Every structure is written in structure tokens, then in C-alpha cells.
Amino acid sequence: MPGKRAVEFHFVDHVVHAWDVAVALGLPLRLPEPVLRAALPIALAAPDGPGRRAPDSAFRPSLPPQNTTGPEAGTLPLVLAALGRSAHWRPPEAR
């Protein structure tokens, strides 16, 4: 993997894991829109397909883009969906 691509995926990891931690703690996450716009094409470039169903896959299969309103609206849901996460997900104890 080229070094540039590795750094890009680390960047996306930071964005997505920031969301993971915020949601797990029940906290809002407000990342600057330029950060999210930079993360989106990288997330969309992650290989998708049957390999994402493997037990050791780094990402779940992508989800359809989500049209959301309210606090989940914007670019972040698109980044999350590209990597198999739903912006509406909450831990069981928070539901």
C-alpha cells in the first residue's frame, strides 16, 4: 500500500473512531465540515465487496447513503455508511 493511502486511512480511522467514542459515551461530535469533506472520498475509496463479510475484515459492508435530518445530517453519515456504520446507531443501554 502506498504511504499516502496508509496515511489517508489513518486519518479516516481517527474521524470514524472519534464518532465511535462520542456515541458510546453519549456525547455530541462536531467535526469541522472541511475535515469531513476530506474524509469522504477516502472512505468511499475503501474496497467494498464480499471480503467485508469476513470475520477479520477491517470494515463492515457499506450501507446505502443515508438521508438524515437533525444532528445526524451532513457529510458524517456518508463517511460512516461507506464504512458500514449507521449514523443512527446507539449502544443498547442508550436506546
Backbone hydrogen bonds, N-H to C=O, Kabsch-Sander energy under -0.5 kcal/mol:
donor,donor_aa,acceptor,acceptor_aa,energy
6,A,2,P,-2.0
7,V,3,G,-2.4
8,E,4,K,-2.3
9,F,5,R,-2.4
10,H,6,A,-1.9
11,F,7,V,-2.3
12,V,8,E,-2.3
13,D,9,F,-2.4
14,H,10,H,-2.1
15,V,11,F,-1.9
16,V,12,V,-3.0
17,H,13,D,-3.0
18,A,14,H,-1.7
19,W,15,V,-1.6
20,D,16,V,-2.5
21,V,17,H,-2.5
22,A,18,A,-2.4
23,V,19,W,-2.8
24,A,20,D,-2.4
25,L,21,V,-2.0
26,G,22,A,-0.6
26,G,23,V,-1.0
27,L,22,A,-3.1
31,L,29,L,-0.5
35,V,32,P,-0.9
36,L,32,P,-1.8
37,R,33,E,-2.9
38,A,34,P,-1.6
39,A,35,V,-1.8
40,L,36,L,-2.0
42,I,38,A,-0.6
43,A,39,A,-2.6
44,L,40,L,-2.6
45,A,41,P,-0.9
46,A,42,I,-0.5
46,A,43,A,-1.2
52,R,49,G,-1.9
53,R,50,P,-2.1
54,A,51,G,-1.2
57,S,54,A,-1.9
60,R,83,L,-1.1
63,L,81,A,-2.8
67,N,65,P,-0.5
68,T,66,Q,-1.0
72,E,69,T,-0.8
73,A,70,G,-1.9
78,L,75,T,-0.8
79,V,75,T,-1.8
80,L,76,L,-2.7
81,A,77,P,-2.5
82,A,78,L,-2.0
83,L,79,V,-0.9
83,L,80,L,-0.9
84,G,81,A,-1.6
85,R,80,L,-2.9
89,W,86,S,-1.8
94,A,91,P,-2.1
95,R,91,P,-0.6
95,R,92,P,-1.2
